[in-house]
């Protein structure tokens, strides 16, 4: 009877099946994590749009206290306000505009994203602090 001795030079490593299982697990984790990450990025970008609206509203209120009106022309942000608020948000993610109704006692500030956001295509804020949005989302503010 002959007994075989185990080789000391045994090759160790991963089999193809083990590697495929690891790749599948990573794929499943990525499929779960990516939509959540993308949603978080959009929500973070919306913060900039809201900050732009709030800043512009504060500037318009200050302008109103000096001039007893929000603008001197329909649908035009006063030059003093536009110079400080800017045409875009801080990093340019949103473009701002404003509508004013005659006799210039009401306004709506509009922030339009410069990126694709189907849920919140615009953010709005009025002189009465009514917050609004357009798009399919309900969680824009």
GIMOGI-V173364 format. One record per residue. N is the residue number from 1. PSI is psi in whole degrees, -180 to 180 (NA if undefined). NEAR is the number of other C-alpha atoms within 12 Angstrom. Layout:
# GIMOGI-V173364
n = <N:N>
psi = <PSI:PSI>
near = <NEAR:NEAR>
This chain:
# GIMOGI-V173364
n = <1:2:3:4:5:6:7:8:9:10:11:12:13:14:15:16:17:18:19:20:21:22:23:24:25:26:27:28:29:30:31:32:33:34:35:36:37:38:39:40:41:42:43:44:45:46:47:48:49:50:51:52:53:54:55:56:57:58:59:60:61:62:63:64:65:66:67:68:69:70:71:72:73:74:75:76:77:78:79:80:81:82:83:84:85:86:87:88:89:90:91:92:93:94:95:96:97:98:99:100:101:102:103:104:105:106:107:108:109:110:111:112:113:114:115:116:117:118:119:120:121:122:123:124:125:126:127:128:129:130:131:132:133:134:135:136:137:138:139:140:141>
psi = <132:124:130:139:144:142:139:-17:44:136:129:158:-168:145:166:-38:-44:-44:-40:-37:-43:-44:-41:-42:-44:-40:-42:-45:-41:-39:-30:-40:-37:-48:-37:-42:-46:-39:-41:-41:-44:-43:-37:-40:-36:-27:-39:-40:-42:-40:-40:-45:-44:-40:-46:-39:-42:-41:-38:-38:-39:-41:-41:-41:-27:-32:-5:28:160:-19:170:-5:148:136:30:127:135:143:-38:-39:-45:-34:-36:-47:-35:161:-21:166:179:-47:10:13:-27:145:132:149:172:142:137:132:139:135:41:34:-6:153:162:121:137:131:117:126:145:24:169:120:89:-27:-36:83:-26:155:140:156:133:173:-22:14:29:120:137:175:161:157:-173:-11:156:0:43:-33:NA>
near = <3:4:5:6:8:8:7:7:7:8:9:7:9:11:11:10:11:12:13:13:14:15:14:14:14:15:14:13:15:15:14:14:14:15:13:14:15:17:21:14:17:26:21:18:31:35:26:30:43:35:29:37:43:30:26:42:38:24:28:40:26:20:25:24:14:13:16:16:25:39:34:26:19:21:22:26:35:33:19:21:28:26:14:21:32:26:28:27:31:22:17:21:27:35:31:39:34:36:27:26:22:16:15:26:25:28:36:36:46:40:45:34:34:22:20:18:28:19:22:33:27:35:40:39:34:29:30:16:17:19:25:25:31:23:19:13:19:15:18:29:26>
